[in-house]
Amino acid sequence: MASIFTRIVNGEIPCHKIAEDDRYFAFLDINPLREGHTLVITKQETDYFFDLDDDVLSGLMLFSKKVAEAIKEVIPCNRIGVAVIGLEVPHVHVHLVPMDVMEDINFRKPKLRFTPEEFGATAKKISEKVIL
């Protein structure tokens, strides 16, 4: 059975897409810690981050870097935090979270809520700045 992320890539589940190429896909987290909280995934459905072959793993990080640079350009923050947790969805994904303080990337804190229009506006601002 396909993971929820594979279903997003296949267009079966809607998302607020940030960027995509032939191997990677980035979209806004629907339960964000901060505005601009983005997930970057491999299109290849692999459960565990360190099971990726070196080429895919390094490509994922380089793709994530380009997305992080775009987020930082449009979301006021000190830096973009990176987290790889991998327990909640069995599909490799990287969290990119705008941060000003360490607490901004605490996954135990309540998630923010945005309207579809707010998500759409944020995704548009970020995606316009991504240079692949």
Number of C-alpha atoms within 10 A of each C-alpha: 5 11 14 14 24 19 13 18 21 12 10 11 11 10 19 20 21 26 22 19 11 8 13 19 23 28 22 23 21 17 14 20 24 18 22 27 24 31 26 26 25 27 21 14 15 16 16 15 17 10 11 17 10 10 8 15 16 12 15 21 13 13 24 25 16 15 27 25 16 20 29 19 14 15 19 13 14 11 17 22 17 18 14 13 13 15 10 6 12 16 22 26 27 21 24 28 26 25 22 14 12 8 11 14 22 11 11 8 10 10 13 11 14 13 8 12 9 12 19 16 13 20 23 14 17 24 21 12 18 19 11 10
